[in-house]
Amino acid sequence: MRLFSVMLIAILAGRVHAQNNGFPYGKISLKDVTMPSFAADTSASAVILNEFGEAYFDDIDKEMVFEYHALIKILKAEGLKLGDVSIDLHRQDHRKEYLRSAKASSYNLENGSMKETPLDQKSIHTVKVSEYGDQVKFAIPNVRVGSVIEISYATKSPFIFNFRNWEFQSEIPKIRSEYWATIPGNYLYNITLKGFLKLSKNENVLVKECFTSGGGATADCSRYKWVIDNVPAFIAEDYMTARSNFISMINFELSEIVYFDGRKDRVTKEWKDAEAELRSSDHFGQQLKRGKSIVDGRIDIVLANETDPLVKAQKVYAFIQDWFAWDERNGKYSELGIKKAFDERKGNVGDINLSLVAALRYAGIEADPMVLSTRANGLPTEIHPVLSDFNYVIAKARIGDKDFLLDATDDFLPFGTIPVRCLNGKGRVFAERGSYWYDLKTPVRARRRSLLNMKLESNGIVRGSIERVYTGYDAVDERKQIASAGSHDNYFKQLKADHKAVELTGYTIDNPEDLSQPVKVSLEFEWSCFDNPQALNFLFSPFVFDRISENPFRSNERMYPVDFGSSQERTIMMTFEYPQEYQPAELPAKVGIALPNSTAKYLFDMKNEGNKIIMQSYLTIGKPVFTSDEYHFLKELYAQIVANHQTELLFKKKL
């Protein structure tokens, strides 16, 4: 992330629209229309040939204008959706953004010449999406594979403090993407270039007397010009957090306003200001104060005669976890208020976890709220407080010399475990003595161990059992699967549907509700390995369960980290007993792969003892986050796993 700041010294007024900007509308070359594919990315369904955007302030009503112009080549059927255009418009408190103008065309080669089909203005319509937004929609006519489409529109916005961001990357590649921003002279913005791509052009020029005030005074402004050429498509892959963390874009954050009379409004706060704001907030700090008196009676009953601090904290956590039903809404603030939420026994994240902090404090436990941004929400800004970055709150408890992170919204989380959705960089702890950053790491692993015992009878029927033991985050997930099924029998029916290659004949489930213990699921099964008892040979797959059939890492390159959320373990141990009259033709070689510093490793071994095949397969991911430099090692490791999991053993009848 790169940060640019500029302090300008003028007033918002007058005309600042740049001249000779962008590229002309309707100038389409025959080469563009006849392009069969995009050589730099032959998998692309479409490519943006040219893209230009500009944000500036209108001379008359002083509202922000945003202009957009793009030329797009449709290469495959999947790219046809780009002909359906949606433009988001924000609304709030009787103010709203609106579309000032729009035009679009498709260009196709017909009978050796190029034909333009323009958009009918009557087909443009606006729909209300929510209380806070509208959407302008239109479909460009005559779009087909091979078309070039052109889109040009302008919007106006009264929300001048929210300067228009620009995304260089999208789901399709771009040959060129350019953005101009002309910023009012009395505004200080933190301007951030995010992502991994480098700018092809980065200019900042002072434009003299670009504004005219109501009193006739003139002022200067600053005009930025940014370009990135040959922009690759942004491809969302497995094991990544929010798109906004990695996509290359220009982001604006208003820091300060300077008025002509010398007054200043500091928009970006210091942490002491954020602390004071949350402490005095009726939906945060004040709720913590009231919460102690709301939960006290119940907590006294829960903690009767208990003196051990850790046990007290565990009992308080279990009580809050059981008392509340989460309404699936995130939030760092208490939405209903702790008293109403407590009485109704339901609430959002803020209602529940601020109640948890209050209850822990009442019990004499050192506990503080920690605000964070979930994985889907993106990483929070660290250099200065941006409270709007945070969309979640949990409790941080300190008992003796050990810290515990707690979230009571999930009925299946053991004490000291927070949801994977919260494992995202750092959270900010708001203690009574001040605030500080805290790494959102967890010692809890996602761990699954499978023990298989199988026996092949002479008639070709395999009978056996598998015992799966789930620990850590895998136990959380499996308990949710069991609970969502409604009953153990329904859960077993789901397992039968998921394992159609074999016939499941029985099951047992241990510890489905005891969060302190692993979940154990035992299954009995059978299937027909061969139909003819006199068969001279047969094939057997040792990975009929728990097979990894696809490599999650498919790209040749990856510019952003691989984030598993937590460390992981996958163990498979198998014993396969076969009839004495057969023998395996050949066993696969032993495999041992480890990443540098053993941050991940895969071990595979198979041996024949008497008339038994004994196999061990062990995968461990020792840390949650891997850098892009480690990507190829992970890709190679998973390629080996997939290859091993395709193993089929050939058994031949002894002569």
C-alpha positions in Angstrom: 0.0 0.0 0.0 1.3 3.4 -1.0 0.1 6.7 0.5 0.1 10.2 -1.0 -1.1 13.3 0.7 -1.5 16.9 -0.5 -2.5 20.1 1.3 -4.2 22.5 -1.0 -5.0 26.1 0.0 -8.0 27.3 -1.9 -11.8 27.2 -1.7 -14.4 24.9 -3.3 -16.0 26.9 -6.1 -16.0 27.3 -9.9 -15.2 25.3 -12.9 -12.5 22.6 -12.8 -13.5 20.2 -15.6 -10.3 19.3 -17.5 -10.2 19.8 -21.3 -8.8 17.4 -23.9 -9.2 14.5 -21.7 -10.0 10.8 -22.3 -10.5 9.4 -25.8 -13.2 10.3 -28.4 -16.5 8.5 -28.6 -17.2 6.4 -31.6 -13.7 6.1 -33.0 -13.6 2.3 -33.4 -11.0 0.6 -35.5 -11.6 -2.4 -37.8 -8.7 -4.1 -35.9 -10.7 -3.9 -32.7 -13.8 -5.5 -34.2 -11.9 -8.3 -35.9 -9.8 -9.2 -32.9 -10.3 -13.0 -32.4 -8.7 -13.2 -28.9 -6.6 -11.4 -26.4 -3.0 -12.7 -26.7 -1.9 -11.6 -23.2 -4.8 -13.7 -21.7 -6.4 -16.2 -24.0 -8.8 -17.3 -21.3 -10.4 -13.8 -21.1 -14.1 -13.6 -22.0 -13.6 -9.9 -22.8 -11.0 -7.2 -22.6 -11.3 -3.5 -21.9 -9.5 -1.8 -24.8 -9.5 1.6 -23.2 -11.0 3.1 -20.0 -11.1 6.6 -18.7 -12.6 8.1 -15.7 -12.6 11.6 -14.2 -14.0 13.2 -11.0 -14.3 17.0 -10.6 -16.7 19.6 -9.2 -19.4 21.3 -11.2 -19.1 25.1 -11.6 -22.7 25.9 -11.0 -24.1 23.8 -8.1 -20.7 22.7 -6.7 -21.6 19.0 -6.8 -19.2 16.2 -7.7 -19.3 15.0 -11.3 -18.0 11.6 -12.2 -17.5 10.7 -15.9 -16.8 7.2 -17.2 -15.9 6.0 -20.7 -15.0 2.5 -21.7 -14.4 0.5 -24.9 -14.8 -3.3 -24.4 -14.2 -6.2 -26.8 -16.5 -9.3 -26.3 -14.5 -12.5 -26.9 -16.6 -15.3 -25.5 -20.2 -16.0 -24.6 -19.4 -15.4 -20.9 -18.5 -11.8 -21.7 -22.0 -11.1 -23.1 -23.2 -10.1 -19.6 -21.1 -6.9 -19.9 -23.7 -5.6 -22.3 -26.1 -5.4 -19.3 -25.0 -2.2 -17.5 -25.8 -1.2 -13.9 -24.8 2.1 -12.4 -25.1 2.4 -8.6 -26.4 5.6 -7.1 -26.2 6.5 -3.4 -29.0 8.2 -1.5 -29.2 9.5 2.1 -31.3 12.0 4.1 -33.3 13.3 1.1 -30.1 13.8 -0.9 -29.2 11.5 -3.7 -26.9 10.9 -6.6 -28.4 10.9 -10.1 -27.4 10.1 -13.7 -26.7 13.2 -15.7 -26.2 11.5 -19.1 -25.5 8.1 -20.7 -24.9 6.7 -24.1 -23.8 3.4 -25.4 -23.3 1.5 -28.6 -22.4 -1.9 -30.0 -20.2 -2.3 -33.1 -20.2 -5.4 -35.3 -18.8 -6.4 -38.6 -21.6 -7.0 -41.1 -21.1 -7.7 -44.8 -17.5 -6.5 -44.6 -18.3 -3.1 -43.0 -18.7 -2.0 -39.4 -22.2 -1.3 -38.1 -23.0 0.8 -35.0 -26.2 0.1 -33.0 -26.8 2.9 -30.5 -28.6 2.6 -27.2 -32.2 3.8 -27.2 -32.5 6.4 -24.4 -36.0 5.2 -23.7 -34.5 1.8 -22.5 -32.7 3.5 -19.6 -34.5 3.0 -16.3 -33.9 3.5 -12.6 -34.9 1.0 -9.9 -34.8 1.5 -6.1 -32.5 -1.1 -4.6 -32.7 -0.1 -0.9 -33.3 2.8 1.4 -29.8 3.9 0.6 -29.4 3.3 -3.1 -30.8 3.3 -6.6 -29.6 1.5 -9.7 -29.7 2.7 -13.3 -30.0 -0.2 -15.7 -29.8 -0.5 -19.5 -29.0 -3.2 -22.0 -26.8 -2.4 -25.0 -28.5 -3.6 -28.2 -27.1 -6.2 -30.6 -24.3 -7.4 -28.4 -22.8 -10.8 -29.5 -19.5 -12.6 -29.4 -17.1 -10.5 -31.5 -18.8 -7.2 -30.7 -17.1 -4.1 -29.4 -19.2 -2.2 -27.0 -18.8 1.4 -25.9 -20.2 2.9 -22.7 -20.1 6.6 -21.6 -22.0 8.1 -18.7 -21.8 10.9 -16.1 -23.2 11.1 -12.6 -23.6 13.9 -10.1 -23.3 13.6 -6.3 -24.0 16.0 -3.4 -21.8 13.8 -1.2 -18.7 15.9 -1.9 -16.8 14.6 1.1 -16.8 11.1 -0.4 -14.5 11.5 -3.3 -14.9 8.9 -6.0 -12.5 5.9 -5.8 -11.2 4.2 -8.9 -10.6 0.5 -9.5 -7.9 -0.3 -12.0 -8.6 -4.0 -11.9 -11.8 -6.0 -12.7 -12.8 -9.5 -13.6 -11.5 -9.0 -17.1 -8.1 -7.6 -18.3 -7.6 -4.1 -19.5 -5.1 -2.7 -22.0 -5.3 0.7 -20.5 -7.0 2.3 -17.5 -6.7 6.0 -16.7 -8.2 8.2 -13.9 -8.1 11.9 -13.4 -9.1 13.5 -10.1 -9.3 17.3 -9.6 -9.5 18.0 -5.8 -10.9 21.1 -4.2 -8.1 23.3 -2.8 -9.1 23.5 0.8 -9.4 19.7 1.3 -6.7 17.5 2.6 -7.1 13.9 1.4 -5.1 10.8 2.1 -4.8 9.2 -1.3 -3.8 5.6 -1.3 -2.7 3.4 -4.2 -3.7 -0.1 -3.1 -2.8 -3.4 -4.7 0.3 -4.9 -6.3 0.4 -3.2 -9.7 2.7 -0.3 -10.5 1.5 3.0 -12.1 2.5 3.6 -15.7 1.9 7.3 -15.1 1.6 9.4 -11.9 1.2 13.1 -12.5 0.1 15.9 -10.1 -0.2 19.4 -11.6 -1.4 22.7 -10.1 -4.2 24.2 -12.1 -4.3 28.0 -11.5 -7.6 29.8 -10.9 -9.7 26.8 -11.6 -12.5 27.8 -9.2 -14.7 30.8 -9.1 -16.4 31.6 -5.8 -19.8 33.3 -5.4 -18.0 36.5 -4.5 -15.8 36.4 -7.6 -12.7 35.2 -5.9 -10.6 32.6 -7.7 -8.7 29.7 -6.3 -6.3 26.9 -7.4 -6.8 23.2 -7.5 -4.7 20.1 -7.9 -5.2 17.6 -10.8 -4.0 14.1 -10.5 -3.5 11.8 -13.5 -2.9 8.1 -13.0 -2.5 5.3 -15.6 -1.9 1.6 -15.4 -1.2 -0.2 -18.7 -1.7 -3.9 -19.4 -3.8 -4.5 -16.3 -4.4 -8.3 -15.6 -7.8 -9.6 -14.6 -8.4 -9.9 -10.9 -9.2 -13.6 -10.3 -10.6 -14.5 -7.0 -9.0 -17.8 -5.9 -9.5 -20.2 -3.0 -8.0 -19.1 0.4 -8.1 -15.4 0.0 -9.7 -12.7 2.1 -11.7 -9.7 0.8 -11.3 -8.6 -2.8 -10.7 -5.0 -1.5 -7.5 -6.1 0.2 -5.7 -6.9 -3.0 -7.3 -5.2 -6.0 -5.3 -2.4 -7.5 -7.2 0.8 -6.9 -7.0 4.5 -5.9 -8.7 5.2 -2.6 -9.6 8.7 -1.2 -10.1 9.5 2.5 -10.9 13.0 3.6 -8.5 14.1 6.4 -9.0 17.8 7.0 -10.9 20.9 5.7 -9.4 24.4 5.8 -11.7 27.4 5.6 -10.8 30.9 4.4 -11.3 32.3 7.9 -8.6 30.0 9.2 -10.9 27.4 10.8 -10.1 23.8 10.4 -12.2 20.7 10.6 -10.1 17.6 11.3 -12.0 14.7 9.8 -9.4 12.0 10.4 -9.2 11.4 14.2 -6.4 10.4 16.4 -6.8 7.2 18.5 -7.6 9.2 21.6 -10.5 10.8 19.7 -11.8 7.4 18.6 -11.5 6.1 22.2 -13.5 9.0 23.5 -16.1 8.6 20.8 -16.6 4.9 21.6 -16.5 5.5 25.3 -19.3 8.1 25.2 -21.3 6.2 22.5 -24.7 5.2 23.7 -24.4 2.1 21.6 -21.0 1.1 22.8 -19.3 2.5 26.0 -22.5 3.4 27.7 -24.0 0.0 27.0 -21.0 -1.6 28.8 -21.7 0.5 31.9 -25.4 -0.4 31.9 -24.8 -4.0 31.1 -23.3 -4.8 34.5 -26.5 -4.1 36.3 -28.6 -6.0 33.7 -26.7 -9.3 33.8 -25.8 -9.2 37.5 -28.6 -11.4 38.9 -28.1 -14.1 36.4 -24.3 -14.1 36.7 -24.6 -14.4 40.5 -26.5 -17.6 40.1 -24.1 -19.0 37.4 -21.0 -18.3 39.6 -22.4 -19.4 42.9 -19.4 -20.5 45.1 -17.0 -20.5 42.2 -13.6 -19.0 42.9 -11.3 -20.1 40.0 -11.0 -17.2 37.5 -10.7 -19.4 34.5 -13.8 -21.5 35.4 -15.7 -18.3 36.2 -14.9 -16.9 32.7 -15.9 -20.2 31.1 -19.2 -20.3 32.9 -20.0 -16.7 32.0 -19.1 -17.4 28.4 -21.3 -20.5 28.3 -24.2 -18.6 29.9 -24.1 -15.7 27.4 -23.6 -18.2 24.5 -26.7 -20.2 25.6 -28.8 -17.2 26.5 -28.6 -15.3 23.2 -29.7 -16.2 19.7 -27.6 -14.3 17.1 -29.8 -12.6 14.4 -26.9 -13.1 11.8 -26.2 -9.3 11.8 -22.7 -8.0 12.2 -21.8 -4.7 13.9 -19.5 -3.2 16.5 -22.4 -1.3 18.1 -25.3 -2.6 20.2 -28.3 -2.3 17.9 -31.1 -3.1 20.3 -29.4 -2.0 23.5 -28.1 -4.5 26.0 -31.2 -4.5 28.2 -33.7 -5.0 25.3 -31.5 -7.6 23.7 -31.1 -9.4 27.1 -34.8 -9.4 27.7 -35.6 -10.7 24.1 -32.6 -13.1 24.2 -31.5 -12.1 20.8 -29.4 -9.5 19.1 -26.7 -8.6 16.7 -22.9 -9.1 17.3 -22.6 -5.9 19.3 -25.6 -6.7 21.5 -24.3 -10.2 22.4 -20.5 -9.6 22.7 -20.8 -6.2 24.6 -23.1 -8.1 27.0 -20.4 -10.7 27.3 -17.8 -8.1 28.1 -20.1 -6.5 30.7 -20.8 -9.9 32.3 -17.1 -10.9 32.5 -16.3 -7.5 34.1 -19.1 -8.1 36.6 -17.6 -11.5 37.4 -14.3 -9.8 38.2 -12.5 -10.8 35.0 -10.3 -8.3 33.2 -12.2 -8.0 29.9 -12.3 -5.4 27.1 -14.1 -5.1 23.7 -12.0 -5.6 20.6 -13.3 -4.2 17.3 -12.3 -5.8 14.1 -13.0 -6.1 10.4 -14.2 -9.5 9.2 -12.4 -11.4 6.4 -15.2 -10.5 3.9 -15.0 -6.8 4.9 -11.4 -6.2 4.2 -8.4 -5.1 6.4 -8.8 -2.0 8.6 -6.6 1.0 8.2 -3.8 1.0 10.8 -2.0 4.3 10.4 -5.0 6.3 11.8 -8.4 5.4 13.1 -11.2 4.8 10.6 -14.0 3.5 12.8 -16.1 2.7 9.7 -13.6 0.1 8.8 -14.6 -2.1 11.7 -17.8 -4.1 11.4 -17.5 -6.5 14.4 -16.7 -6.7 18.1 -15.5 -9.5 20.3 -14.3 -9.8 23.9 -10.7 -10.1 25.0 -10.3 -11.5 28.5 -7.0 -11.8 30.4 -6.7 -14.4 33.1 -3.4 -14.7 34.8 -0.8 -14.2 32.1 -2.9 -15.6 29.3 -5.3 -13.8 26.8 -8.5 -15.4 25.5 -10.5 -14.1 22.5 -14.2 -14.8 22.9 -17.3 -14.6 20.6 -20.6 -15.8 22.1 -22.6 -15.4 18.8 -21.8 -19.0 17.7 -23.3 -21.9 19.8 -20.7 -24.3 18.5 -17.5 -22.3 19.4 -15.6 -23.6 22.4 -14.2 -21.1 25.0 -11.2 -19.3 23.6 -12.1 -19.8 19.9 -13.3 -17.1 17.6 -15.0 -17.7 14.2 -12.8 -18.0 11.1 -14.6 -15.0 9.7 -12.8 -12.9 12.4 -9.3 -14.1 11.6 -8.3 -11.1 9.6 -5.1 -9.2 10.4 -5.4 -7.2 13.6 -8.2 -6.0 15.9 -8.2 -2.8 18.1 -8.7 -3.4 21.8 -10.5 -0.5 23.6 -9.4 -0.9 27.2 -10.3 1.6 29.9 -6.7 2.8 30.0 -6.5 3.3 26.2 -6.5 1.3 22.9 -4.0 -0.9 21.1 -3.7 -3.3 18.2 -3.8 -7.0 18.8 -3.0 -9.8 16.3 -6.0 -11.9 15.4 -4.3 -15.3 15.7 -5.5 -18.5 17.2 -3.8 -21.6 18.5 -6.8 -23.6 17.3 -6.3 -25.8 14.3 -8.7 -27.3 11.8 -7.9 -31.0 12.3 -9.5 -34.2 10.9 -8.2 -37.7 11.4 -9.7 -40.7 9.5 -9.1 -44.3 10.5 -10.2 -46.9 7.9 -10.4 -50.6 8.3 -11.5 -52.6 5.2 -11.7 -56.2 4.3 -12.3 -57.7 0.8 -14.1 -61.0 0.9 -13.7 -63.6 -1.8 -17.1 -62.7 -3.4 -15.8 -59.3 -4.2 -17.7 -57.4 -1.4 -15.7 -54.9 0.7 -16.9 -54.4 4.2 -15.4 -51.9 6.6 -15.6 -49.0 8.9 -14.3 -45.4 9.1 -13.8 -43.4 12.2 -13.5 -39.7 11.7 -12.3 -37.5 14.6 -12.9 -33.7 14.2 -11.0 -31.2 16.3 -10.8 -27.5 16.5 -12.5 -25.6 13.6 -13.3 -28.9 11.9 -15.3 -29.9 15.0 -17.1 -26.6 14.9 -18.1 -27.2 11.2 -19.2 -30.8 11.8 -21.3 -29.9 14.8 -23.1 -27.3 12.6 -23.7 -30.0 10.0 -25.2 -32.3 12.5 -27.4 -29.6 14.1 -28.6 -28.2 10.7 -29.7 -31.7 9.7 -32.3 -31.7 12.5 -31.5 -35.2 13.7 -28.7 -37.7 13.7 -30.7 -39.9 11.2 -31.1 -37.0 8.8 -27.4 -36.3 9.1 -26.7 -39.9 8.2 -28.9 -39.6 5.2 -26.9 -36.6 4.1 -23.7 -38.6 4.5 -25.2 -41.4 2.4 -26.0 -38.9 -0.4 -22.5 -37.5 -0.2 -20.8 -40.9 -0.5 -22.6 -42.6 -3.4 -19.6 -44.7 -4.4 -20.2 -46.9 -1.3 -23.2 -48.0 0.7 -23.3 -46.7 4.2 -24.9 -49.2 6.5 -24.6 -47.8 10.0 -23.3 -44.9 12.2 -22.5 -43.7 15.6 -21.8 -40.1 16.7 -19.9 -39.2 19.9 -19.7 -35.8 21.6 -21.9 -33.9 19.3 -22.8 -31.3 22.0 -19.8 -31.4 24.3 -17.7 -28.4 23.0 -14.7 -29.4 25.0 -14.3 -32.7 23.2 -13.6 -33.7 19.6 -16.5 -34.9 17.5 -16.3 -38.6 16.5 -18.3 -40.0 13.6 -18.1 -43.7 12.9 -19.5 -45.2 9.8 -20.0 -48.8 8.6 -20.0 -49.4 4.8 -19.7 -51.9 2.0 -19.4 -51.9 -1.7 -18.8 -54.3 -4.6 -15.1 -54.3 -5.7 -15.6 -57.0 -8.4 -18.6 -59.0 -9.7 -16.9 -62.2 -10.8 -15.4 -64.3 -7.9 -13.1 -65.9 -10.5 -11.7 -62.5 -11.5 -8.0 -62.7 -12.4 -7.4 -59.1 -11.3 -9.2 -56.0 -9.9 -8.6 -52.4 -9.2 -8.9 -50.9 -5.7 -8.9 -47.1 -4.8 -7.6 -46.5 -1.2 -9.1 -43.0 -1.3 -12.8 -43.9 -1.5 -13.2 -41.4 1.4 -11.5 -38.0 1.9 -10.1 -37.7 -1.6 -8.7 -34.4 -2.7 -9.4 -34.4 -6.4 -8.6 -30.9 -7.5 -5.7 -28.5 -6.8 -7.1 -25.3 -5.3 -4.1 -23.4 -6.7 -4.6 -23.2 -10.4 -3.1 -19.9 -11.5 0.4 -19.7 -12.9 1.2 -16.7 -10.7 -0.4 -15.2 -7.5 0.3 -11.7 -6.4 -1.5 -11.9 -3.1 -1.2 -14.1 0.0 -2.7 -17.5 0.5 -4.8 -17.3 3.7 -6.2 -20.5 5.2 -7.5 -18.7 8.2 -6.0 -21.2 10.6 -3.4 -24.0 10.5 -4.7 -27.4 9.4 -4.1 -31.1 9.7 -5.5 -33.9 7.6 -4.6 -37.5 8.6 -5.7 -40.7 6.8 -4.7 -44.1 8.1 -6.0 -47.2 6.3 -5.7 -51.0 6.6 -7.0 -53.0 3.7 -7.2 -56.8 4.1 -7.5 -58.7 0.8 -7.9 -62.5 0.0 -4.8 -64.7 0.2 -5.1 -65.7 -3.4 -4.4 -62.2 -4.6 -1.4 -59.9 -4.5 -0.7 -56.3 -5.4 1.1 -55.8 -8.7 2.9 -52.6 -7.6 2.7 -50.1 -4.8 3.2 -46.3 -5.2 6.5 -44.8 -4.0 6.8 -43.2 -0.7 6.4 -39.4 -0.8 7.7 -36.7 1.5 7.4 -33.0 0.6 8.1 -30.1 2.9 8.0 -26.3 2.3 10.9 -24.2 3.5 11.1 -24.2 7.3 8.5 -27.0 7.3 5.6 -24.5 7.2 3.6 -27.2 5.3 4.4 -30.8 4.5 2.8 -33.9 3.0 3.8 -37.5 3.8 2.5 -40.6 2.1 3.5 -44.2 2.6 2.0 -47.5 1.6 3.3 -50.9 2.4 2.2 -54.6 2.1 2.3 -56.8 5.2 1.1 -60.3 4.6 -2.3 -59.9 2.9 -2.8 -56.4 4.2 -2.2 -53.0 2.7 -1.3 -50.3 5.3 -1.4 -46.7 4.2 -0.7 -43.4 5.9 -1.4 -40.0 4.3 -0.6 -36.9 6.4 -1.0 -33.2 5.4 -0.2 -30.3 7.7 -0.5 -26.6 7.0 1.6 -25.2 9.8 0.6 -21.5 9.5 -2.5 -19.6 8.4 -0.9 -17.2 5.9 1.6 -17.8 3.1 3.2 -15.1 1.0 2.9 -15.0 -2.8 6.6 -16.1 -2.9 5.5 -19.3 -1.3 2.7 -19.9 -3.7 4.5 -22.2 -6.1 5.6 -24.4 -3.3 2.0 -24.8 -2.1 0.8 -25.4 -5.6 3.4 -28.2 -6.1 2.6 -29.7 -2.8 -1.1 -29.9 -3.6 -0.3 -31.3 -7.1 1.4 -34.2 -5.4 -1.5 -34.7 -3.1 -4.0 -34.8 -6.0 -1.8 -37.3 -7.9 -1.5 -39.6 -4.9 -5.3 -39.4 -4.2 -5.9 -40.7 -7.7 -4.0 -43.9 -6.9 -5.6 -47.2 -7.9 -4.0 -50.4 -6.9 -4.0 -53.3 -9.3 -4.4 -56.7 -7.6 -3.6 -59.9 -9.5 -4.6 -63.5 -8.8 -1.7 -65.7 -7.8 -1.0 -68.4 -10.4 
